[in-house]
Amino acid sequence: MNIYALKGHKVRCSDLDNGYEYQQEIARRHLVLGEVYTIDKTEVGSSSTKVMLQEVPGVFFNSVFFDDVVPQGQADDKAHPDYWRYN
């Protein structure tokens, strides 16, 4: 998924076997493979990105569990608060 996804962006849970084991446990507890979710926010880090979903408030997931439903354009990427830190 696009790590600079903005609030409202749609992503699909495409994998529950990536990331660390504790991240997989959290994902399996809250996510359904193939289900579409709505981004609440992403926090981009130097080696991973945390994703919070509107449907699961208060829980962060690793971005590796998701694919974009529709790509987000680069102009929108630049609106993300972390974009200029890494570009």
ChimeraX attribute file (.defattr): number of C-alpha atoms within 10 A of each C-alpha:
attribute: neighborCount
match mode: 1-to-1
recipient: residues
	/A:1	19
	/A:2	18
	/A:3	21
	/A:4	23
	/A:5	26
	/A:6	20
	/A:7	15
	/A:8	13
	/A:9	19
	/A:10	21
	/A:11	24
	/A:12	20
	/A:13	21
	/A:14	18
	/A:15	18
	/A:16	19
	/A:17	14
	/A:18	14
	/A:19	17
	/A:20	9
	/A:21	11
	/A:22	9
	/A:23	17
	/A:24	18
	/A:25	13
	/A:26	15
	/A:27	23
	/A:28	14
	/A:29	9
	/A:30	11
	/A:31	20
	/A:32	15
	/A:33	14
	/A:34	13
	/A:35	11
	/A:36	18
	/A:37	22
	/A:38	18
	/A:39	19
	/A:40	19
	/A:41	20
	/A:42	24
	/A:43	18
	/A:44	20
	/A:45	12
	/A:46	7
	/A:47	5
	/A:48	13
	/A:49	17
	/A:50	16
	/A:51	22
	/A:52	21
	/A:53	21
	/A:54	15
	/A:55	14
	/A:56	15
	/A:57	9
	/A:58	9
	/A:59	14
	/A:60	18
	/A:61	21
	/A:62	20
	/A:63	22
	/A:64	19
	/A:65	22
	/A:66	23
	/A:67	18
	/A:68	18
	/A:69	14
	/A:70	11
	/A:71	13
	/A:72	16
	/A:73	11
	/A:74	10
	/A:75	8
	/A:76	12
	/A:77	17
	/A:78	14
	/A:79	13
	/A:80	18
	/A:81	13
	/A:82	16
	/A:83	14
	/A:84	10
	/A:85	9
	/A:86	8
	/A:87	6
